[in-house]
Amino acid sequence: MVFWFDIDTSQIEMVATTKDRTRFRYKGGPLRFQVPRGLCTWGVNGYKSFQVSVSDPDFIQWWRALEAQLCPAAGSAASGEGPPSPPFNSNLKDSLRIKIDDAVYIFDQNSKQINPEVREGLFRGQELSCLIDVDSTYFYNENWGLTIRAYQVKTLTEGIPDGGIPDAGNDAQAFPDSPVALTPGVCAFLPIS
């Protein structure tokens, strides 16, 4: 897996699928990377998303540039000139908004896969590290935005997240130094040096 700063944005492929949607690929696969870890104050909300605080100024600057690169591919700004077509709903305000569903791999602080029910309040007060997919653009309620989905979430706080039940049938091991393809149940988070 790669960190956000390892992404070569010139290698991102943009494919228009409809007039309101553009999908993204990176070197033939999903546009997937690890974002800086942060605190999830409120946990998962009723819209099946959560927010992780982000204070790294380099990441914030990189994210803004990524949004500007990806959003002009949608709608009338497809020429790539100028900022994203207004109005634009950024996923990064004081925190990064990330969608979550039942297909997300969730790991505890020991890189052991757990299977909590994805419900309101999950991850409340937890420090998290996330691997995300930047999947596509969307146009909803007269706003453009990016679809950001969690691929893996790792809690860095002691104890199992609210509602988490260990999966006794899985002996997942982390492989922090290996760029091999992801295997279901294997924690792919890279340590920050």
C-alpha positions in Angstrom: 0.0 0.0 0.0 1.2 3.6 -0.5 1.0 6.7 1.6 -0.7 9.8 0.1 2.6 11.4 -0.6 3.7 8.5 -2.7 0.9 9.0 -5.2 2.1 10.3 -8.6 -0.9 12.3 -9.5 0.2 12.4 -13.2 -0.6 8.6 -13.2 -4.3 9.0 -12.3 -6.6 8.0 -15.1 -10.0 9.7 -15.4 -12.8 8.0 -17.2 -16.1 9.8 -17.7 -18.9 7.2 -17.2 -21.9 9.6 -17.4 -22.4 13.4 -17.7 -22.4 13.6 -13.9 -19.8 11.0 -13.0 -16.1 10.4 -13.6 -14.3 7.4 -12.2 -10.6 7.3 -11.2 -7.9 4.6 -11.6 -4.3 4.6 -10.5 -1.8 2.5 -12.5 -4.6 0.2 -13.6 -6.1 -0.3 -10.1 -8.2 1.8 -7.7 -6.9 5.2 -6.5 -6.2 3.9 -3.0 -3.8 5.3 -0.4 -3.2 5.7 3.3 -4.0 9.2 4.8 -2.6 10.7 7.9 -4.0 9.2 11.1 -6.3 11.3 13.2 -9.0 11.4 15.9 -12.6 10.4 15.0 -14.4 12.6 17.5 -18.1 11.7 16.8 -17.8 8.3 15.1 -19.9 7.0 12.3 -23.0 9.1 11.6 -26.5 8.2 10.2 -25.3 8.7 6.7 -22.7 5.9 7.0 -19.7 8.2 7.1 -17.2 9.4 9.7 -14.7 12.2 10.0 -11.1 12.0 10.9 -9.3 15.2 12.0 -6.4 16.2 9.8 -3.8 18.7 10.9 -0.9 17.9 8.6 -0.4 21.1 6.4 1.4 19.2 3.7 -1.5 16.7 3.4 -4.1 19.6 3.3 -2.2 21.3 0.5 -1.8 18.0 -1.4 -5.5 17.2 -1.0 -6.6 20.6 -2.3 -4.4 20.1 -5.3 -5.8 16.6 -5.8 -9.4 18.0 -5.7 -8.5 20.7 -8.2 -7.1 18.0 -10.5 -9.9 15.5 -10.2 -13.0 17.8 -10.1 -12.4 19.6 -13.4 -13.0 16.2 -15.1 -16.6 16.5 -14.1 -19.2 18.4 -16.1 -18.4 21.7 -17.8 -14.9 22.1 -16.2 -13.6 19.0 -18.1 -11.1 21.2 -19.9 -9.0 21.2 -16.7 -8.5 24.9 -16.7 -9.2 26.8 -13.5 -10.5 25.6 -10.1 -13.3 23.0 -9.6 -16.7 24.0 -11.0 -18.6 25.7 -8.2 -20.3 24.8 -6.1 -18.0 22.1 -4.8 -18.4 20.2 -1.6 -15.0 19.2 -0.3 -14.5 16.1 1.8 -11.8 18.0 3.8 -12.9 20.8 6.0 -11.5 20.6 9.6 -11.6 16.9 9.1 -11.7 14.4 6.3 -15.1 12.9 5.6 -15.0 9.2 4.6 -17.9 6.9 3.7 -18.0 3.4 5.3 -20.0 0.3 4.6 -20.1 -3.3 5.7 -17.4 -4.3 3.1 -14.7 -2.3 4.9 -11.9 -4.3 6.6 -11.6 -3.1 10.2 -8.5 -3.8 12.4 -7.7 -3.3 16.0 -4.4 -1.7 17.3 -2.7 -5.1 17.0 -3.6 -5.5 13.3 -6.2 -8.2 14.1 -9.2 -8.1 12.0 -12.5 -7.4 13.9 -16.0 -7.3 12.6 -18.0 -4.6 14.4 -21.4 -3.7 13.2 -21.1 -0.5 11.2 -23.6 1.7 13.0 -23.9 5.2 14.5 -21.2 5.9 17.1 -18.7 3.3 15.9 -15.1 4.7 16.3 -16.3 7.6 18.6 -13.3 9.0 20.3 -10.9 6.6 18.5 -7.6 7.5 16.9 -7.8 6.0 13.4 -5.6 5.2 10.4 -7.4 4.8 7.1 -6.8 3.4 3.7 -9.2 5.2 1.3 -10.4 4.8 -2.2 -11.0 8.0 -4.2 -13.6 6.4 -6.5 -15.4 9.0 -8.5 -17.1 12.4 -8.7 -20.7 12.9 -8.0 -23.3 15.7 -8.6 -26.0 16.0 -6.0 -28.2 18.9 -4.9 -26.3 21.2 -7.4 -23.0 20.4 -5.8 -19.9 18.5 -7.2 -17.9 16.3 -4.9 -15.6 13.3 -4.7 -16.7 9.9 -3.5 -14.3 8.9 -0.8 -14.7 5.4 0.7 -12.8 3.6 3.4 -11.1 0.4 2.3 -9.5 -0.4 5.6 -9.7 1.3 9.0 -7.4 0.6 11.9 -8.1 1.8 15.3 -5.0 2.9 17.2 -6.7 3.2 20.6 -6.5 0.5 23.2 -9.5 -1.9 23.2 -11.9 -3.0 20.6 -14.0 -0.3 19.0 -17.6 0.1 20.2 -19.5 -3.0 19.2 -16.4 -4.8 18.0 -16.2 -8.6 18.3 -12.8 -10.3 17.5 -12.9 -12.7 14.6 -11.3 -15.8 16.1 -11.0 -17.6 12.8 -8.5 -15.1 11.3 -4.8 -14.9 12.1 -4.2 -11.8 10.0 -0.6 -10.6 10.1 0.6 -7.1 9.1 3.1 -6.9 6.2 4.4 -3.3 6.7 7.4 -3.6 4.3 5.7 -5.5 1.5 4.1 -3.9 -1.5 2.3 -7.1 -2.4 -1.4 -7.1 -3.4 -3.9 -6.9 -0.6 -5.4 -10.1 0.7 -8.8 -10.1 2.5 -8.2 -10.1 6.2 -4.6 -8.9 6.0 -3.9 -5.5 7.5 -2.0 -3.4 4.9 -1.2 -0.3 6.9 2.3 1.1 6.7 4.1 2.3 9.8 5.0 6.0 9.9 8.7 6.4 10.4 
